[in-house]
Amino acid sequence: MATSTAFLTFLQQLFRLPRMHLDATENRAPVWLAVLCGASGGVIWGIVARIWMRLISAQPEFSIPGTAAILLISTLFGSFVGLAFAARQHGWRRWGQYLPRSFVVMFFLPFGIAGGMPLMLTVLLLTLAVTHGAVVGLWVLAALALLLVVATDIGVPAIVALMMSLGAITLSVWKWMTPRWKGRLGVVRVDRWLDRLGRALLVLLATSSFGVVVREITTTKGWVLGAVYILYYIGLLYPLFLALRVGLEPVAALAARPSSQSQQVLDE
């Protein structure tokens, strides 16, 4: 009974992490500790991911260069996540705030190298859907589509990049015009639905990328063993989502969340 209660408590804490307040809280870890924890987490994630790749591979083998590249990418990513987390917790301003967060996004993109493209797209698009509105999401989609057309041989039609770019431009113009029509109920409703549709598109594309991996696993490993590997894969995606959120989520206003001391004074 005690074991099941402890496990349920652990799950509750685990699923509260996506809603954890990131900015300028009172529980501020030292910068060196945050970076060290981030780097350690990156190394552990890289090792676990490499084991997963070994398990699902049709021709399982380890190569030193491949393993070293995965560990290097995940360690650098984790280090910058720790630095960005410390910057948010300590309330650093301007470049001290945005530079480490930019590095988080920059060092996440290499996760899409070689066969990691579905993983990178799943986490990136889902995190954007949670942290940003439709305008940012569509511009990122347009940039990714253009990158896939120009720099890869995946076979994305150029018309897709063009449509994404036109959609991002159109929605940006709409958002620019909306404040001029402030107060009109119909405009507000349309604006809300456009934002929901944009976020839904991001979630749909993220789900499609996840489905590509699921299909490959079930095809090569079968449904029973494949289900175990899919759960393993979800376990790899979740910490990446939490880490990328540190870099992508907009900074909350300091006044929006009172400190525990001020809240205690108000309660008294």
C-alpha positions in Angstrom: 0.0 0.0 0.0 2.8 2.4 0.9 4.6 1.5 -2.3 1.6 2.2 -4.5 1.0 5.5 -2.7 4.6 6.6 -3.2 4.4 5.6 -6.8 1.2 7.7 -7.4 2.8 10.6 -5.6 5.8 10.3 -7.9 3.6 10.3 -11.0 1.7 13.4 -9.7 4.9 15.3 -9.3 6.2 14.1 -12.6 3.2 15.4 -14.5 3.2 18.7 -12.7 6.6 19.5 -14.1 5.2 21.0 -17.4 3.4 23.6 -15.3 6.3 24.4 -13.0 7.0 28.1 -12.7 10.3 28.9 -14.2 10.9 32.6 -13.7 12.5 34.4 -10.7 11.3 32.1 -8.0 12.7 32.1 -4.4 14.2 28.5 -4.7 17.2 29.6 -6.7 19.8 26.9 -7.4 23.4 28.1 -7.8 24.4 28.5 -11.5 27.2 26.0 -11.3 24.8 23.4 -9.8 22.2 24.0 -12.4 24.7 23.6 -15.3 26.2 20.5 -13.7 22.8 18.9 -13.2 21.8 19.8 -16.8 25.1 18.3 -18.2 24.6 15.2 -16.1 21.1 14.8 -17.2 22.2 15.2 -20.8 24.8 12.4 -20.4 22.3 10.1 -18.8 19.7 10.8 -21.6 22.4 10.2 -24.3 23.3 6.8 -22.8 19.6 5.8 -22.4 18.9 7.0 -26.0 21.9 5.0 -27.4 20.6 1.9 -25.7 17.2 2.4 -27.2 18.7 2.8 -30.7 20.6 -0.4 -30.2 17.4 -2.2 -29.2 15.2 -1.1 -32.1 18.0 -1.3 -34.8 17.6 -4.1 -37.4 21.4 -4.5 -37.4 22.4 -3.6 -33.8 25.9 -2.3 -33.4 27.8 0.4 -31.5 30.2 2.8 -33.2 32.5 5.0 -31.2 32.0 8.1 -33.4 28.2 7.7 -33.4 28.0 7.2 -29.6 30.4 10.1 -29.0 28.4 12.4 -31.2 25.1 11.5 -29.4 26.7 12.0 -25.9 28.3 15.3 -27.0 25.1 16.7 -28.4 23.0 15.7 -25.4 25.6 16.9 -22.9 25.9 20.4 -24.5 22.1 20.6 -24.7 21.7 19.7 -21.1 24.4 22.2 -20.0 22.7 25.1 -21.8 19.3 24.0 -20.4 20.8 24.2 -16.9 22.3 27.6 -17.6 19.0 28.9 -19.1 17.1 27.5 -16.1 19.4 29.3 -13.7 19.1 32.5 -15.8 15.3 32.3 -15.4 15.4 31.5 -11.8 17.8 34.3 -10.9 15.9 36.8 -13.1 18.8 37.7 -15.4 18.0 40.5 -17.8 18.3 41.0 -21.5 21.3 39.1 -23.0 21.8 37.2 -19.8 18.3 35.9 -20.2 17.9 35.3 -23.9 21.4 34.2 -24.9 21.3 30.9 -22.9 17.7 30.2 -24.0 18.8 30.7 -27.6 21.6 28.2 -27.1 19.0 25.7 -25.8 17.1 25.9 -29.1 20.2 26.0 -31.2 21.7 22.9 -29.6 18.4 21.0 -29.7 18.3 21.1 -33.5 21.2 18.6 -33.9 18.9 16.0 -32.3 17.4 15.9 -35.8 20.6 14.7 -37.5 20.3 11.4 -39.4 17.4 9.3 -38.1 16.5 11.7 -35.3 14.4 14.0 -37.4 11.0 12.6 -36.2 12.1 12.9 -32.6 13.3 16.5 -33.0 10.1 17.5 -34.9 7.8 15.8 -32.4 9.3 17.5 -29.4 9.8 20.9 -31.1 6.3 21.2 -32.5 4.6 20.0 -29.4 6.6 22.4 -27.2 5.8 25.3 -29.5 2.1 24.4 -29.4 2.2 24.5 -25.6 4.4 27.6 -25.1 3.6 29.9 -28.1 0.7 31.1 -30.2 -0.1 30.1 -33.8 2.0 32.9 -35.4 5.3 31.8 -33.9 4.4 28.2 -34.7 3.6 28.8 -38.3 6.8 30.8 -38.9 8.8 27.9 -37.4 7.0 25.5 -39.6 7.8 27.7 -42.6 11.5 27.8 -41.7 11.6 24.1 -41.1 9.9 23.3 -44.4 12.2 25.6 -46.3 15.2 23.9 -44.6 14.0 20.5 -45.4 13.5 21.5 -49.1 16.9 23.2 -49.5 19.2 21.2 -47.2 17.9 17.6 -47.1 16.8 14.9 -49.4 13.6 14.0 -47.5 11.5 15.0 -50.4 9.3 17.7 -49.0 7.7 19.5 -52.0 8.6 23.2 -52.4 4.9 24.0 -52.5 4.6 23.0 -48.9 7.3 25.5 -47.8 5.5 28.2 -49.9 2.1 27.5 -48.4 3.6 27.5 -44.9 5.3 30.9 -45.6 2.0 32.4 -47.0 0.1 31.1 -44.0 2.6 32.6 -41.6 2.5 36.0 -43.4 -1.3 36.0 -43.6 -1.7 35.2 -39.9 0.9 37.8 -39.0 -1.0 40.5 -41.0 -4.2 39.4 -39.3 -2.7 39.7 -35.8 -1.3 43.2 -36.7 -4.8 44.3 -37.8 -6.8 42.8 -35.0 -6.0 45.5 -32.4 -7.6 48.0 -34.7 -10.9 46.1 -34.5 -10.7 45.7 -30.7 -14.1 45.4 -29.1 -15.8 43.6 -32.0 -16.9 40.2 -30.6 -16.8 38.5 -34.0 -13.2 39.5 -34.5 -12.2 38.2 -31.1 -13.8 34.9 -31.7 -12.2 34.5 -35.1 -8.8 35.4 -33.6 -9.2 32.8 -30.9 -10.2 30.1 -33.3 -7.3 30.9 -35.7 -4.9 30.5 -32.8 -6.5 27.2 -31.8 -6.3 25.9 -35.3 -2.6 26.9 -35.6 -1.8 25.1 -32.3 -3.9 22.1 -33.4 -1.8 22.0 -36.7 1.4 21.9 -34.6 0.0 19.1 -32.4 -1.2 17.2 -35.5 2.2 17.4 -37.2 4.0 16.4 -33.9 1.7 13.4 -33.7 2.4 12.5 -37.3 6.2 12.5 -36.6 5.6 10.3 -33.5 3.5 8.0 -35.7 6.3 7.5 -38.1 8.5 6.1 -35.4 5.7 4.0 -34.0 5.0 2.5 -37.4 8.7 1.6 -38.0 9.0 0.0 -34.6 5.8 -2.1 -34.9 6.9 -3.1 -38.4 10.3 -4.4 -37.4 9.6 -5.6 -33.8 5.9 -6.6 -33.8 3.1 -5.2 -31.6 4.0 -6.9 -28.3 7.7 -6.0 -28.1 7.1 -2.9 -30.1 4.7 -1.6 -27.4 7.6 -1.8 -24.8 9.9 0.1 -27.1 7.3 2.7 -27.8 6.9 3.3 -24.1 10.7 3.6 -23.9 10.6 6.1 -26.7 7.9 8.2 -24.9 10.2 8.2 -21.8 12.9 9.7 -24.0 10.6 12.4 -25.4 9.2 13.7 -22.1 12.5 15.0 -20.6 13.3 16.7 -23.9 9.9 18.4 -23.9 10.6 19.7 -20.3 14.1 20.8 -21.2 13.1 22.6 -24.5 10.3 24.4 -22.6 13.0 26.1 -20.5 14.3 27.7 -23.7 11.0 28.4 -25.6 8.5 29.4 -23.0 8.1 33.3 -22.8 9.3 34.9 -19.7 6.5 35.5 -17.2 6.0 38.9 -15.7 7.5 39.1 -12.2 4.5 40.8 -10.8 2.3 37.9 -12.0 3.5 35.6 -9.3 3.9 36.9 -5.7 6.7 35.5 -3.6 5.9 33.2 -0.7 6.8 35.9 1.8 4.5 38.5 0.3 1.7 35.9 0.0 2.1 35.1 3.7 1.8 38.8 4.6 -1.4 39.0 2.5 -2.8 36.0 4.1 -2.2 37.4 7.6 
